[in-house]
Amino acid sequence: MSELRERPGDQPLPTPNEHADIQSQVIADIEARRDLGIQRYGTALQPHNGRDALRDLYEELVDGAMYVKQVMVERATAATPVEHGRRIHAVIFNAVTEESRALDRFLSLTDRDKVTAAVVAALAAHGYAIKQVGGAE
């Protein structure tokens, strides 16, 4: 892999630290959502299941837009940094939960390599340097 360099206007490069990587956490969340779907519906998400996946995704994205607006309004009116942090944490948790539901309905999660590749591609499209833990490259 070539050496990463900052470009004019970029944020600073990420600083490695002791925290678990986000990609692994997202993959674990996807696996948990798959398990919940099987428990709830008796099957993993499959194509041709009688639902309109684009409609499901659109509705979840609209929900996500509302969560973002909520954060923006709350950040503008937060009384203290601690209160702001608590609000942000709650909103992000709710947004991730809703978007995980959309992802469950939109993707067939039986192929983890494809899901991993899709997540990595989406993050890379937003300029994040991705170091894969395993699976799709």
TIGULO-739180 format. One line per field, with one value per atom (N, C-alpha, C): x, y, z; atom name; residue number from 0; residue in three letters. Coordinates in nm, 3 decimals. Layout:
N
u	c(X,...)
v	c(Y,...)
w	c(Z,...)
atom	c(CA,...)
nr	c(NUM,...)
rest	c(ALA,...)
END
This chain:
137
u	c(0.084,0.000,0.088,0.053,0.134,0.117,0.214,0.211,0.100,0.022,-0.086,-0.030,-0.081,-0.036,-0.157,-0.144,-0.250,-0.250,-0.369,-0.385,-0.438,-0.416,-0.468,-0.619,-0.663,-0.805,-0.852,-0.768,-0.805,-0.800,-0.872,-0.856,-0.723,-0.671,-0.548,-0.571,-0.461,-0.472,-0.510,-0.582,-0.621,-0.498,-0.511,-0.404,-0.435,-0.350,-0.374,-0.380,-0.465,-0.479,-0.521,-0.551,-0.580,-0.726,-0.810,-0.951,-0.973,-1.079,-1.115,-1.150,-1.113,-1.142,-1.292,-1.335,-1.477,-1.531,-1.455,-1.504,-1.543,-1.460,-1.493,-1.619,-1.635,-1.755,-1.880,-1.869,-1.983,-2.017,-1.915,-1.939,-2.010,-1.967,-2.033,-2.178,-2.203,-2.341,-2.425,-2.368,-2.441,-2.474,-2.376,-2.401,-2.512,-2.511,-2.615,-2.752,-2.756,-2.883,-2.934,-2.841,-2.881,-2.943,-2.878,-2.930,-3.068,-3.084,-3.214,-3.320,-3.282,-3.377,-3.421,-3.326,-3.361,-3.453,-3.422,-3.506,-3.646,-3.653,-3.781,-3.863,-3.797,-3.870,-3.851,-3.762,-3.741,-3.647,-3.588,-3.496,-3.409,-3.292,-3.209,-3.274,-3.235,-3.287,-3.249,-3.348,-3.325,-3.388,-3.333,-3.395,-3.530,-3.612,-3.744,-3.830,-3.829,-3.902,-4.039,-4.082,-4.214,-4.214,-4.100,-4.091,-4.017,-4.042,-3.973,-3.853,-3.734,-3.612,-3.578,-3.602,-3.574,-3.664,-3.790,-3.880,-3.834,-3.799,-3.750,-3.627,-3.532,-3.410,-3.442,-3.527,-3.563,-3.623,-3.715,-3.778,-3.675,-3.580,-3.476,-3.384,-3.352,-3.268,-3.337,-3.468,-3.543,-3.534,-3.548,-3.531,-3.391,-3.289,-3.152,-3.135,-3.198,-3.191,-3.252,-3.358,-3.420,-3.327,-3.256,-3.161,-3.048,-3.001,-2.895,-2.946,-3.067,-3.123,-3.140,-3.179,-3.192,-3.058,-2.950,-2.817,-2.782,-2.810,-2.778,-2.851,-2.980,-3.059,-3.011,-2.989,-2.945,-2.806,-2.718,-2.584,-2.590,-2.678,-2.691,-2.747,-2.818,-2.881,-2.829,-2.724,-2.671,-2.619,-2.652,-2.613,-2.468,-2.418,-2.280,-2.219,-2.088,-2.025,-2.066,-2.084,-2.125,-2.265,-2.355,-2.493,-2.492,-2.413,-2.402,-2.352,-2.250,-2.196,-2.299,-2.376,-2.480,-2.586,-2.625,-2.725,-2.672,-2.549,-2.490,-2.483,-2.439,-2.429,-2.565,-2.669,-2.803,-2.852,-2.830,-2.877,-2.801,-2.670,-2.591,-2.632,-2.653,-2.698,-2.829,-2.925,-3.054,-3.037,-2.952,-2.932,-2.867,-2.766,-2.699,-2.797,-2.881,-2.980,-3.075,-3.125,-3.217,-3.149,-3.026,-2.957,-2.920,-2.892,-2.865,-2.989,-3.105,-3.230,-3.244,-3.212,-3.220,-3.122,-3.002,-2.901,-2.945,-3.006,-3.056,-3.156,-3.245,-3.348,-3.293,-3.187,-3.139,-3.034,-2.957,-2.850,-2.879,-2.835,-2.838,-2.711,-2.728,-2.613,-2.551,-2.591,-2.532,-2.392,-2.353,-2.219,-2.143,-2.074,-2.005,-1.897,-1.830,-1.726,-1.784,-1.902,-1.964,-2.008,-2.063,-2.104,-1.983,-1.876,-1.753,-1.701,-1.698,-1.650,-1.737,-1.869,-1.959,-1.934,-1.914,-1.887,-1.753,-1.652,-1.519,-1.525,-1.596,-1.607,-1.678,-1.783,-1.856,-1.767,-1.692,-1.603,-1.491,-1.436,-1.328,-1.378,-1.503,-1.560,-1.567,-1.567,-1.570,-1.431,-1.329,-1.192,-1.126,-1.189,-1.129,-1.033,-0.916,-0.819,-0.861,-0.879,-0.932,-0.823,-0.801,-0.714,-0.804,-0.816,-0.905,-0.850,-0.939,-0.901,-0.902,-0.987,-0.998,-1.109,-1.131,-1.240,-1.202,-1.301,-1.283,-1.177,-1.104,-1.001,-1.051)
v	c(-0.118,0.000,0.123,0.223,0.344,0.425,0.509,0.592,0.696,0.712,0.810,0.948,1.044,1.181,1.272,1.377,1.476,1.559,1.594,1.682,1.815,1.923,2.052,2.043,2.093,2.092,1.967,1.863,1.740,1.760,1.676,1.666,1.597,1.608,1.534,1.384,1.313,1.167,1.108,0.995,0.932,0.892,0.902,0.863,0.725,0.626,0.493,0.500,0.416,0.415,0.277,0.263,0.134,0.088,0.172,0.138,0.037,-0.041,-0.138,-0.063,-0.121,-0.053,-0.053,0.052,0.073,-0.031,-0.067,-0.164,-0.296,-0.344,-0.468,-0.452,-0.334,-0.309,-0.306,-0.246,-0.242,-0.382,-0.461,-0.599,-0.677,-0.658,-0.726,-0.680,-0.550,-0.498,-0.561,-0.575,-0.637,-0.782,-0.853,-0.994,-1.003,-0.912,-0.911,-0.880,-0.785,-0.753,-0.872,-0.945,-1.064,-1.167,-1.190,-1.285,-1.243,-1.113,-1.062,-1.083,-1.058,-1.079,-1.224,-1.315,-1.457,-1.492,-1.438,-1.465,-1.407,-1.286,-1.216,-1.269,-1.293,-1.327,-1.471,-1.546,-1.686,-1.706,-1.600,-1.611,-1.486,-1.503,-1.386,-1.312,-1.189,-1.112,-1.179,-1.195,-1.259,-1.174,-1.184,-1.111,-1.174,-1.098,-1.145,-1.191,-1.111,-1.150,-1.083,-1.016,-0.955,-0.810,-0.758,-0.620,-0.536,-0.406,-0.312,-0.258,-0.312,-0.275,-0.128,-0.071,0.072,0.158,0.121,0.195,0.183,0.061,0.041,0.129,0.126,0.204,0.353,0.400,0.542,0.585,0.506,0.540,0.545,0.452,0.454,0.574,0.611,0.727,0.856,0.864,0.981,0.987,0.873,0.869,0.916,0.869,0.911,1.061,1.120,1.266,1.338,1.283,1.346,1.338,1.227,1.216,1.318,1.336,1.436,1.575,1.608,1.740,1.755,1.648,1.651,1.686,1.622,1.652,1.798,1.847,1.986,2.083,2.060,2.147,2.135,2.012,1.993,2.049,2.036,2.091,2.243,2.303,2.449,2.499,2.411,2.453,2.381,2.300,2.223,2.317,2.285,2.370,2.350,2.227,2.199,2.097,2.088,1.985,1.843,1.818,1.685,1.653,1.748,1.728,1.706,1.787,1.772,1.632,1.584,1.451,1.342,1.355,1.256,1.255,1.372,1.381,1.319,1.354,1.302,1.149,1.097,0.951,0.886,0.939,0.882,0.888,1.000,1.016,0.924,0.915,0.828,0.682,0.642,0.506,0.478,0.571,0.553,0.549,0.638,0.642,0.514,0.464,0.341,0.225,0.220,0.114,0.118,0.238,0.251,0.217,0.264,0.237,0.089,0.024,-0.120,-0.196,-0.149,-0.213,-0.198,-0.079,-0.057,-0.148,-0.159,-0.243,-0.389,-0.432,-0.569,-0.598,-0.501,-0.522,-0.506,-0.429,-0.396,-0.494,-0.553,-0.643,-0.785,-0.880,-1.018,-1.038,-1.058,-1.064,-1.203,-1.292,-1.425,-1.425,-1.322,-1.314,-1.202,-1.235,-1.134,-1.060,-1.129,-1.063,-0.950,-0.972,-0.867,-0.751,-0.781,-0.676,-0.597,-0.668,-0.601,-0.511,-0.562,-0.483,-0.360,-0.373,-0.259,-0.153,-0.195,-0.100,-0.031,-0.108,-0.050,0.048,0.012,0.101,0.231,0.220,0.340,0.430,0.371,0.451,0.512,0.435,0.485,0.599,0.591,0.697,0.829,0.822,0.943,0.980,0.917,0.956,0.887,0.786,0.716,0.609,0.604,0.500,0.374,0.267,0.144,0.037,-0.018,-0.135,-0.251,-0.345,-0.458,-0.555,-0.608,-0.708,-0.846,-0.868,-0.996,-0.989,-1.093,-1.095,-1.027,-0.957,-0.896,-0.788,-0.777,-0.672,-0.565)
w	c(0.000,0.000,0.000,-0.080,-0.086,0.042,0.068,0.188,0.174,0.280,0.279,0.306,0.236,0.256,0.261,0.340,0.345,0.218,0.175,0.060,0.112,0.040,0.085,0.110,0.223,0.258,0.330,0.336,0.406,0.556,0.625,0.769,0.796,0.919,0.951,0.933,0.900,0.889,1.024,1.024,1.151,1.233,1.363,1.454,1.510,1.484,1.541,1.694,1.753,1.899,1.946,2.075,2.135,2.116,2.057,2.042,1.930,1.943,1.839,1.711,1.595,1.469,1.442,1.376,1.349,1.252,1.150,1.053,1.120,1.211,1.282,1.366,1.426,1.505,1.416,1.298,1.206,1.158,1.126,1.083,1.194,1.318,1.431,1.444,1.422,1.427,1.317,1.197,1.086,1.118,1.174,1.211,1.317,1.414,1.518,1.457,1.362,1.296,1.215,1.150,1.074,1.168,1.281,1.379,1.429,1.455,1.500,1.392,1.266,1.156,1.146,1.161,1.157,1.273,1.391,1.508,1.487,1.434,1.419,1.303,1.186,1.064,1.019,1.087,1.052,0.935,0.883,0.770,0.763,0.704,0.674,0.558,0.539,0.427,0.296,0.210,0.081,-0.029,-0.149,-0.260,-0.294,-0.363,-0.408,-0.291,-0.183,-0.061,-0.051,-0.157,-0.155,-0.108,-0.066,-0.020,-0.124,-0.120,-0.208,-0.132,-0.162,-0.089,-0.106,-0.222,-0.240,-0.153,-0.143,-0.055,0.091,0.133,0.270,0.295,0.201,0.216,0.221,0.130,0.128,0.262,0.314,0.442,0.555,0.554,0.657,0.640,0.515,0.492,0.535,0.513,0.562,0.714,0.780,0.926,0.963,0.889,0.917,0.902,0.800,0.781,0.900,0.955,1.072,1.194,1.209,1.319,1.304,1.181,1.158,1.194,1.151,1.183,1.334,1.401,1.547,1.611,1.564,1.617,1.593,1.474,1.441,1.533,1.555,1.642,1.786,1.832,1.970,1.993,1.894,1.910,1.921,1.845,1.849,1.981,2.054,2.179,2.302,2.287,2.401,2.509,2.633,2.746,2.784,2.779,2.821,2.726,2.721,2.637,2.677,2.807,2.853,2.803,2.818,2.770,2.619,2.551,2.406,2.370,2.440,2.415,2.438,2.543,2.572,2.463,2.418,2.312,2.182,2.148,2.025,2.032,2.146,2.162,2.140,2.200,2.187,2.042,1.977,1.840,1.746,1.764,1.677,1.698,1.823,1.850,1.777,1.786,1.718,1.567,1.514,1.370,1.319,1.391,1.350,1.353,1.456,1.466,1.348,1.314,1.201,1.070,1.050,0.925,0.915,1.028,1.026,0.980,1.023,0.977,0.826,0.774,0.630,0.558,0.611,0.549,0.551,0.662,0.670,0.558,0.534,0.433,0.292,0.277,0.143,0.091,0.179,0.138,0.184,0.106,0.152,0.234,0.362,0.450,0.459,0.371,0.375,0.317,0.243,0.186,0.255,0.365,0.446,0.367,0.275,0.197,0.113,0.053,-0.026,0.063,0.180,0.272,0.318,0.354,0.397,0.286,0.164,0.051,0.030,0.046,0.029,0.135,0.260,0.368,0.345,0.308,0.284,0.167,0.060,-0.056,-0.018,0.063,0.104,0.189,0.280,0.364,0.280,0.188,0.102,0.014,-0.031,-0.114,-0.039,0.092,0.175,0.224,0.167,0.195,0.313,0.368,0.480,0.431,0.490,0.458,0.531,0.458,0.516,0.520,0.640,0.652,0.686,0.594,0.612,0.715,0.798,0.897,0.833,0.737,0.669,0.569,0.493,0.397,0.268,0.208,0.075,0.078,-0.029,-0.041,-0.134)
atom	c(N,CA,C,N,CA,C,N,CA,C,N,CA,C,N,CA,C,N,CA,C,N,CA,C,N,CA,C,N,CA,C,N,CA,C,N,CA,C,N,CA,C,N,CA,C,N,CA,C,N,CA,C,N,CA,C,N,CA,C,N,CA,C,N,CA,C,N,CA,C,N,CA,C,N,CA,C,N,CA,C,N,CA,C,N,CA,C,N,CA,C,N,CA,C,N,CA,C,N,CA,C,N,CA,C,N,CA,C,N,CA,C,N,CA,C,N,CA,C,N,CA,C,N,CA,C,N,CA,C,N,CA,C,N,CA,C,N,CA,C,N,CA,C,N,CA,C,N,CA,C,N,CA,C,N,CA,C,N,CA,C,N,CA,C,N,CA,C,N,CA,C,N,CA,C,N,CA,C,N,CA,C,N,CA,C,N,CA,C,N,CA,C,N,CA,C,N,CA,C,N,CA,C,N,CA,C,N,CA,C,N,CA,C,N,CA,C,N,CA,C,N,CA,C,N,CA,C,N,CA,C,N,CA,C,N,CA,C,N,CA,C,N,CA,C,N,CA,C,N,CA,C,N,CA,C,N,CA,C,N,CA,C,N,CA,C,N,CA,C,N,CA,C,N,CA,C,N,CA,C,N,CA,C,N,CA,C,N,CA,C,N,CA,C,N,CA,C,N,CA,C,N,CA,C,N,CA,C,N,CA,C,N,CA,C,N,CA,C,N,CA,C,N,CA,C,N,CA,C,N,CA,C,N,CA,C,N,CA,C,N,CA,C,N,CA,C,N,CA,C,N,CA,C,N,CA,C,N,CA,C,N,CA,C,N,CA,C,N,CA,C,N,CA,C,N,CA,C,N,CA,C,N,CA,C,N,CA,C,N,CA,C,N,CA,C,N,CA,C,N,CA,C,N,CA,C,N,CA,C,N,CA,C,N,CA,C,N,CA,C,N,CA,C,N,CA,C,N,CA,C,N,CA,C,N,CA,C,N,CA,C,N,CA,C,N,CA,C,N,CA,C,N,CA,C,N,CA,C,N,CA,C,N,CA,C,N,CA,C,N,CA,C,N,CA,C,N,CA,C)
nr	c(0,0,0,1,1,1,2,2,2,3,3,3,4,4,4,5,5,5,6,6,6,7,7,7,8,8,8,9,9,9,10,10,10,11,11,11,12,12,12,13,13,13,14,14,14,15,15,15,16,16,16,17,17,17,18,18,18,19,19,19,20,20,20,21,21,21,22,22,22,23,23,23,24,24,24,25,25,25,26,26,26,27,27,27,28,28,28,29,29,29,30,30,30,31,31,31,32,32,32,33,33,33,34,34,34,35,35,35,36,36,36,37,37,37,38,38,38,39,39,39,40,40,40,41,41,41,42,42,42,43,43,43,44,44,44,45,45,45,46,46,46,47,47,47,48,48,48,49,49,49,50,50,50,51,51,51,52,52,52,53,53,53,54,54,54,55,55,55,56,56,56,57,57,57,58,58,58,59,59,59,60,60,60,61,61,61,62,62,62,63,63,63,64,64,64,65,65,65,66,66,66,67,67,67,68,68,68,69,69,69,70,70,70,71,71,71,72,72,72,73,73,73,74,74,74,75,75,75,76,76,76,77,77,77,78,78,78,79,79,79,80,80,80,81,81,81,82,82,82,83,83,83,84,84,84,85,85,85,86,86,86,87,87,87,88,88,88,89,89,89,90,90,90,91,91,91,92,92,92,93,93,93,94,94,94,95,95,95,96,96,96,97,97,97,98,98,98,99,99,99,100,100,100,101,101,101,102,102,102,103,103,103,104,104,104,105,105,105,106,106,106,107,107,107,108,108,108,109,109,109,110,110,110,111,111,111,112,112,112,113,113,113,114,114,114,115,115,115,116,116,116,117,117,117,118,118,118,119,119,119,120,120,120,121,121,121,122,122,122,123,123,123,124,124,124,125,125,125,126,126,126,127,127,127,128,128,128,129,129,129,130,130,130,131,131,131,132,132,132,133,133,133,134,134,134,135,135,135,136,136,136)
rest	c(MET,MET,MET,SER,SER,SER,GLU,GLU,GLU,LEU,LEU,LEU,ARG,ARG,ARG,GLU,GLU,GLU,ARG,ARG,ARG,PRO,PRO,PRO,GLY,GLY,GLY,ASP,ASP,ASP,GLN,GLN,GLN,PRO,PRO,PRO,LEU,LEU,LEU,PRO,PRO,PRO,THR,THR,THR,PRO,PRO,PRO,ASN,ASN,ASN,GLU,GLU,GLU,HIS,HIS,HIS,ALA,ALA,ALA,ASP,ASP,ASP,ILE,ILE,ILE,GLN,GLN,GLN,SER,SER,SER,GLN,GLN,GLN,VAL,VAL,VAL,ILE,ILE,ILE,ALA,ALA,ALA,ASP,ASP,ASP,ILE,ILE,ILE,GLU,GLU,GLU,ALA,ALA,ALA,ARG,ARG,ARG,ARG,ARG,ARG,ASP,ASP,ASP,LEU,LEU,LEU,GLY,GLY,GLY,ILE,ILE,ILE,GLN,GLN,GLN,ARG,ARG,ARG,TYR,TYR,TYR,GLY,GLY,GLY,THR,THR,THR,ALA,ALA,ALA,LEU,LEU,LEU,GLN,GLN,GLN,PRO,PRO,PRO,HIS,HIS,HIS,ASN,ASN,ASN,GLY,GLY,GLY,ARG,ARG,ARG,ASP,ASP,ASP,ALA,ALA,ALA,LEU,LEU,LEU,ARG,ARG,ARG,ASP,ASP,ASP,LEU,LEU,LEU,TYR,TYR,TYR,GLU,GLU,GLU,GLU,GLU,GLU,LEU,LEU,LEU,VAL,VAL,VAL,ASP,ASP,ASP,GLY,GLY,GLY,ALA,ALA,ALA,MET,MET,MET,TYR,TYR,TYR,VAL,VAL,VAL,LYS,LYS,LYS,GLN,GLN,GLN,VAL,VAL,VAL,MET,MET,MET,VAL,VAL,VAL,GLU,GLU,GLU,ARG,ARG,ARG,ALA,ALA,ALA,THR,THR,THR,ALA,ALA,ALA,ALA,ALA,ALA,THR,THR,THR,PRO,PRO,PRO,VAL,VAL,VAL,GLU,GLU,GLU,HIS,HIS,HIS,GLY,GLY,GLY,ARG,ARG,ARG,ARG,ARG,ARG,ILE,ILE,ILE,HIS,HIS,HIS,ALA,ALA,ALA,VAL,VAL,VAL,ILE,ILE,ILE,PHE,PHE,PHE,ASN,ASN,ASN,ALA,ALA,ALA,VAL,VAL,VAL,THR,THR,THR,GLU,GLU,GLU,GLU,GLU,GLU,SER,SER,SER,ARG,ARG,ARG,ALA,ALA,ALA,LEU,LEU,LEU,ASP,ASP,ASP,ARG,ARG,ARG,PHE,PHE,PHE,LEU,LEU,LEU,SER,SER,SER,LEU,LEU,LEU,THR,THR,THR,ASP,ASP,ASP,ARG,ARG,ARG,ASP,ASP,ASP,LYS,LYS,LYS,VAL,VAL,VAL,THR,THR,THR,ALA,ALA,ALA,ALA,ALA,ALA,VAL,VAL,VAL,VAL,VAL,VAL,ALA,ALA,ALA,ALA,ALA,ALA,LEU,LEU,LEU,ALA,ALA,ALA,ALA,ALA,ALA,HIS,HIS,HIS,GLY,GLY,GLY,TYR,TYR,TYR,ALA,ALA,ALA,ILE,ILE,ILE,LYS,LYS,LYS,GLN,GLN,GLN,VAL,VAL,VAL,GLY,GLY,GLY,GLY,GLY,GLY,ALA,ALA,ALA,GLU,GLU,GLU)
END
